[in-house]
Amino acid sequence: MKLLGSTTSPFVRRLRTYLEGKDYQFVNLDIFAEADRKYLTENNPALKVPALIDNEQCIYDSRVIFRYLAEKYNEQPLSWQQENLLTLIDSVNDSLVSTLILKRSNIDTMQDALFFNLQRERIDTVLKVLDDEAAKGSFTQWHYPSICLWCLLDWAQFRELTDWRHYSHLSQFFELNASRTILAETDPRI
Ligand SMILES: N[C@@H](CCC(=O)N[C@@H](CS)C(=O)NCC(=O)O)C(=O)O
């Protein structure tokens, strides 16, 4: 089994973290370089990472890949509440990925314009909800939604995209899990 990704993608890191101890090969791509882009196109025409190749089966999108892996390893599917948490986490992740790409396109992402205002509003609203969920104990266990949340927070910090440190429950959740070995092994800074 091969996981196509990059070391910096939070969507890939969540799966590498989930796959800790499992037998698979991580294929590290430079998704904006021509040669790797060709390989990525052949395996995921949506041109995004992650993608998973398991024998003849190729799966795109971290969410679908997680579903595939949970079934493969006979693990419990996520509850509807966890699916919703994942949707919230992904919504911030997607807004921040767009923000990063716009910044790299030399666009002022702090400007007062509809698209940018919508992203900022979503990010603030969702982080507040996730902070409340952390306070209620939704991320007490180290399950897939917790992994996804941790990878999002660390990536937002790494890329300096949004400051979430004033959310005390998110900060506490982050610190509590920061010493996990797999998170050091998948640190995008190394
Ligand atoms: N919904 C996708 C999102 C994946 C995604 O946005 N990946 C980013 C890297 S963090 C990417 O490949 N971006 C390339 C692009 O947008 O062109 C998933 O969950 O796998």
The ligand as a Gaussian input file, in Angstrom:
#p B3LYP/6-31G(d) Opt

LIG

0 1
 N      -10.405000      17.393000       0.419000
 C       -9.026000      17.025000       0.164000
 C       -8.135000      18.243000       0.301000
 C       -6.686000      17.929000      -0.012000
 C       -5.881000      19.199000      -0.276000
 O       -6.394000      20.312000      -0.340000
 N       -4.574000      18.984000      -0.424000
 C       -3.695000      20.091000      -0.743000
 C       -2.390000      19.971000       0.015000
 S       -2.603000      20.382000       1.695000
 C       -3.365000      20.035000      -2.214000
 O       -3.047000      18.992000      -2.727000
 N       -3.440000      21.183000      -2.885000
 C       -3.074000      21.317000      -4.254000
 C       -3.942000      22.294000      -4.981000
 O       -4.898000      22.825000      -4.362000
 O       -3.673000      22.520000      -6.168000
 C       -8.610000      15.925000       1.142000
 O       -9.176000      15.848000       2.238000
 O       -7.754000      15.093000       0.782000

